[in-house]
Amino acid sequence: MSKKPTTLEAAALTNFTPAGQAALYHIYLAQQGEKDELAALEEAKKNEMKLREDIRPEEVRAGEVVDRWIKDWCPPLYQFLNIFASPHLTIGIFVFLHFAYWYAIPWYFHFLLTWPIVYFIPLYCTSKSIYETKDRVLWLSYWIILSVLEYFEILLFRDQARSLVWWPKLKAIFCLVMYSFIDTEVIVDSRGRPKDKKPIYGAIKLIEKFLPEEKDKSKESKDRDKDKERERESRSGSSKEKDRKEKEKEEDEKRRNPSNH
């Protein structure tokens, strides 16, 4: 059984003028745009309902929330803790061992408490970044900043750095912040519209202030194209000037020796 044509299809069959066809085409585009917009709204509602069904307060586990929070805030820390067990369990054990070491070991060995955060975690993640090329810039920046920090530590405290209880703690907090997300960079497309967000680590954010600004490649290419165009114009201008001089020379020779021509 044949399908009954719509009003727009029937009008298209009867109106053969270019203006009529153009008007019908614009009407079709407007109707299609409304349909696409309604479909997008329906899809957004479906996704929202699905998200509400997936995230139910009675089914949320505290451990998964803590793991997600650690992974979003500090991926290197999550990566290191995940070696031994789930990060929320490992960090609890780490805190317990920290307090046990604090009360059981003499005070002049307390500086060793900060070594996992300052050295062990960065060493593990740096070794992985060498082979996977992931976060390599982060760890290059981290070790540079840490070496400068320890140089000033030697200058300021000398042999007293180990006896200070508060200083290793501050250094550990500082180093932990250096390989954590502290800012986001908006990535734009060729039209200047925001396309994606790129997280920025603390070490990269800190060290980029001391580095020279990168040259704009697009600007450099434009300047290069302009230089080439000027060079081409100068060459064409010089060739035209040369041809004009040759013509003037020939005309002068003709005037001087009219019998030869």
DRENSEDREN-377959 format. One record per residue (C-alpha): residue in one letter; x, y, z. Coordinates in pm, whole numbers, m for minus. Example, Ala and Ser with C-alpha at 12.3 -4.5 7.8 and 13.67 -1.06 7.14 Angstrom:
DRENSEDREN-377959
(atom "A", (1230, m450, 780));
(atom "S", (1367, m106, 714));
END
This chain:
DRENSEDREN-377959
(atom "M", (0, 0, 0));
(atom "S", (142, 338, m103));
(atom "K", (226, 591, 164));
(atom "K", (25, 913, 159));
(atom "P", (254, 1209, 74));
(atom "T", (293, 1488, 324));
(atom "T", (189, 1848, 255));
(atom "L", (548, 1945, 182));
(atom "E", (596, 1655, m61));
(atom "A", (269, 1731, m234));
(atom "A", (368, 2097, m272));
(atom "A", (704, 1991, m413));
(atom "L", (531, 1781, m679));
(atom "T", (307, 2065, m792));
(atom "N", (541, 2366, m760));
(atom "F", (809, 2351, m1031));
(atom "T", (935, 2709, m1024));
(atom "P", (1289, 2771, m887));
(atom "A", (1159, 3019, m630));
(atom "G", (895, 2775, m509));
(atom "Q", (1143, 2491, m487));
(atom "A", (1385, 2712, m290));
(atom "A", (1110, 2814, m47));
(atom "L", (1009, 2450, 4));
(atom "Y", (1373, 2358, 64));
(atom "H", (1407, 2623, 335));
(atom "I", (1087, 2499, 498));
(atom "Y", (1225, 2146, 491));
(atom "L", (1551, 2260, 655));
(atom "A", (1359, 2442, 931));
(atom "Q", (1143, 2138, 1001));
(atom "Q", (1446, 1908, 1002));
(atom "G", (1626, 2141, 1244));
(atom "E", (1330, 2129, 1483));
(atom "K", (1323, 1749, 1460));
(atom "D", (1698, 1727, 1533));
(atom "E", (1663, 1962, 1830));
(atom "L", (1376, 1759, 1976));
(atom "A", (1574, 1437, 1924));
(atom "A", (1875, 1588, 2105));
(atom "L", (1655, 1695, 2397));
(atom "E", (1504, 1348, 2420));
(atom "E", (1850, 1190, 2412));
(atom "A", (1967, 1422, 2691));
(atom "K", (1664, 1330, 2903));
(atom "K", (1728, 960, 2847));
(atom "N", (2093, 999, 2949));
(atom "E", (1994, 1191, 3260));
(atom "M", (1741, 928, 3360));
(atom "K", (1998, 653, 3302));
(atom "L", (2254, 840, 3513));
(atom "R", (2002, 877, 3796));
(atom "E", (1926, 506, 3779));
(atom "D", (2295, 414, 3783));
(atom "I", (2387, 641, 4075));
(atom "R", (2173, 536, 4366));
(atom "P", (2275, 649, 4715));
(atom "E", (2201, 311, 4868));
(atom "E", (2430, 137, 4617));
(atom "V", (2727, 376, 4634));
(atom "R", (3031, 231, 4809));
(atom "A", (3253, 461, 5012));
(atom "G", (3568, 286, 4891));
(atom "E", (3484, 349, 4526));
(atom "V", (3416, 715, 4601));
(atom "V", (3754, 751, 4772));
(atom "D", (3931, 570, 4486));
(atom "R", (3764, 796, 4231));
(atom "W", (3856, 1104, 4432));
(atom "I", (4223, 1001, 4455));
(atom "K", (4236, 918, 4084));
(atom "D", (4080, 1250, 3983));
(atom "W", (4291, 1458, 4220));
(atom "C", (4630, 1282, 4199));
(atom "P", (4666, 1004, 3936));
(atom "P", (5032, 924, 4024));
(atom "L", (4934, 861, 4386));
(atom "Y", (4647, 637, 4273));
(atom "Q", (4880, 451, 4037));
(atom "F", (5130, 382, 4316));
(atom "L", (4873, 282, 4580));
(atom "N", (4698, 50, 4336));
(atom "I", (5010, m172, 4323));
(atom "F", (4949, m319, 4667));
(atom "A", (4567, m315, 4699));
(atom "S", (4271, m88, 4641));
(atom "P", (4388, 270, 4698));
(atom "H", (4138, 337, 4978));
(atom "L", (4270, 34, 5168));
(atom "T", (4635, 109, 5096));
(atom "I", (4612, 468, 5210));
(atom "G", (4447, 358, 5536));
(atom "I", (4728, 109, 5599));
(atom "F", (4982, 378, 5509));
(atom "V", (4835, 621, 5765));
(atom "F", (4831, 350, 6033));
(atom "L", (5195, 258, 5969));
(atom "H", (5282, 627, 5968));
(atom "F", (5147, 680, 6320));
(atom "A", (5300, 352, 6441));
(atom "Y", (5641, 458, 6310));
(atom "W", (5593, 805, 6461));
(atom "Y", (5542, 669, 6815));
(atom "A", (5782, 372, 6798));
(atom "I", (6090, 521, 6629));
(atom "P", (6314, 791, 6782));
(atom "W", (6257, 1148, 6667));
(atom "Y", (6586, 1174, 6473));
(atom "F", (6454, 911, 6227));
(atom "H", (6123, 1090, 6164));
(atom "F", (6256, 1249, 5845));
(atom "L", (6220, 907, 5679));
(atom "L", (5840, 933, 5702));
(atom "T", (5823, 1173, 5410));
(atom "W", (6042, 971, 5174));
(atom "P", (5758, 769, 5011));
(atom "I", (5582, 1087, 4898));
(atom "V", (5897, 1281, 4807));
(atom "Y", (6104, 1003, 4643));
(atom "F", (5945, 658, 4610));
(atom "I", (5620, 751, 4436));
(atom "P", (5792, 990, 4189));
(atom "L", (6066, 733, 4117));
(atom "Y", (5811, 464, 4034));
(atom "C", (5600, 693, 3815));
(atom "T", (5910, 837, 3646));
(atom "S", (6034, 488, 3554));
(atom "K", (5693, 410, 3401));
(atom "S", (5683, 740, 3212));
(atom "I", (6021, 662, 3050));
(atom "Y", (5875, 361, 2868));
(atom "E", (5516, 479, 2823));
(atom "T", (5603, 846, 2746));
(atom "K", (5316, 946, 2972));
(atom "D", (5359, 1244, 3204));
(atom "R", (5727, 1263, 3110));
(atom "V", (5720, 1643, 3117));
(atom "L", (5566, 1632, 3464));
(atom "W", (5848, 1427, 3615));
(atom "L", (6122, 1620, 3437));
(atom "S", (5979, 1935, 3593));
(atom "Y", (5931, 1766, 3931));
(atom "W", (6293, 1655, 3975));
(atom "I", (6425, 1995, 3869));
(atom "I", (6209, 2171, 4126));
(atom "L", (6295, 1914, 4396));
(atom "S", (6669, 1956, 4335));
(atom "V", (6638, 2334, 4369));
(atom "L", (6430, 2291, 4685));
(atom "E", (6687, 2058, 4844));
(atom "Y", (6970, 2289, 4747));
(atom "F", (6806, 2573, 4939));
(atom "E", (6735, 2326, 5222));
(atom "I", (7108, 2260, 5256));
(atom "L", (7189, 2630, 5243));
(atom "L", (6931, 2726, 5506));
(atom "F", (6932, 2437, 5753));
(atom "R", (7261, 2255, 5681));
(atom "D", (7285, 1958, 5922));
(atom "Q", (6976, 2062, 6116));
(atom "A", (6731, 1956, 5840));
(atom "R", (6696, 1606, 5984));
(atom "S", (6628, 1734, 6334));
(atom "L", (6343, 1959, 6218));
(atom "V", (6010, 1783, 6260));
(atom "W", (5796, 2028, 6063));
(atom "W", (6018, 2085, 5758));
(atom "P", (6000, 1732, 5605));
(atom "K", (5621, 1745, 5642));
(atom "L", (5601, 2074, 5454));
(atom "K", (5831, 1939, 5182));
(atom "A", (5617, 1626, 5145));
(atom "I", (5298, 1833, 5111));
(atom "F", (5467, 2059, 4856));
(atom "C", (5591, 1763, 4650));
(atom "L", (5250, 1597, 4664));
(atom "V", (5087, 1914, 4530));
(atom "M", (5346, 1928, 4250));
(atom "Y", (5220, 1603, 4095));
(atom "S", (4852, 1676, 4156));
(atom "F", (4600, 1848, 3930));
(atom "I", (4570, 2214, 4026));
(atom "D", (4435, 2374, 3709));
(atom "T", (4277, 2297, 3372));
(atom "E", (4362, 2432, 3029));
(atom "V", (4085, 2477, 2775));
(atom "I", (4174, 2337, 2431));
(atom "V", (4011, 2519, 2140));
(atom "D", (3958, 2399, 1786));
(atom "S", (4048, 2578, 1463));
(atom "R", (3740, 2799, 1495));
(atom "G", (3831, 2912, 1846));
(atom "R", (3561, 2710, 2019));
(atom "P", (3640, 2511, 2338));
(atom "K", (3687, 2148, 2239));
(atom "D", (3834, 1978, 2545));
(atom "K", (3993, 2041, 2885));
(atom "K", (4350, 1944, 2967));
(atom "P", (4449, 1907, 3336));
(atom "I", (4770, 2081, 3444));
(atom "Y", (5001, 1951, 3716));
(atom "G", (5152, 2175, 3981));
(atom "A", (5514, 2112, 3874));
(atom "I", (5442, 2205, 3512));
(atom "K", (5246, 2512, 3622));
(atom "L", (5535, 2624, 3841));
(atom "I", (5824, 2564, 3603));
(atom "E", (5657, 2713, 3294));
(atom "K", (5685, 3058, 3456));
(atom "F", (6065, 3036, 3428));
(atom "L", (6070, 2909, 3069));
(atom "P", (6070, 3132, 2759));
(atom "E", (5741, 3170, 2583));
(atom "E", (5680, 2944, 2287));
(atom "K", (5660, 3108, 1952));
(atom "D", (5329, 3095, 1775));
(atom "K", (5381, 2852, 1486));
(atom "S", (5086, 2988, 1293));
(atom "K", (5227, 3340, 1320));
(atom "E", (5568, 3217, 1212));
(atom "S", (5420, 3042, 909));
(atom "K", (5228, 3357, 818));
(atom "D", (5543, 3568, 847));
(atom "R", (5732, 3314, 640));
(atom "D", (5465, 3321, 372));
(atom "K", (5475, 3701, 371));
(atom "D", (5853, 3698, 332));
(atom "K", (5826, 3453, 44));
(atom "E", (5561, 3667, m120));
(atom "R", (5775, 3979, m85));
(atom "E", (6075, 3796, m225));
(atom "R", (5867, 3672, m516));
(atom "E", (5736, 4022, m580));
(atom "S", (6085, 4167, m562));
(atom "R", (6209, 3904, m808));
(atom "S", (5921, 3966, m1045));
(atom "G", (5973, 4343, m1007));
(atom "S", (6345, 4314, m1079));
(atom "S", (6277, 4097, m1386));
(atom "K", (6022, 4348, m1512));
(atom "E", (6268, 4629, m1453));
(atom "K", (6533, 4435, m1642));
(atom "D", (6298, 4376, m1936));
(atom "R", (6203, 4744, m1939));
(atom "K", (6568, 4849, m1947));
(atom "E", (6641, 4606, m2228));
(atom "K", (6349, 4745, m2430));
(atom "E", (6466, 5101, m2371));
(atom "K", (6816, 5001, m2479));
(atom "E", (6682, 4844, m2798));
(atom "E", (6472, 5154, m2871));
(atom "D", (6779, 5376, m2820));
(atom "E", (6979, 5161, m3059));
(atom "K", (6700, 5186, m3316));
(atom "R", (6693, 5561, m3286));
(atom "R", (7070, 5590, m3318));
(atom "N", (7100, 5353, m3612));
(atom "P", (6774, 5375, m3809));
(atom "S", (6947, 5247, m4128));
(atom "N", (7025, 4910, m3972));
(atom "H", (6656, 4855, m3903));
END
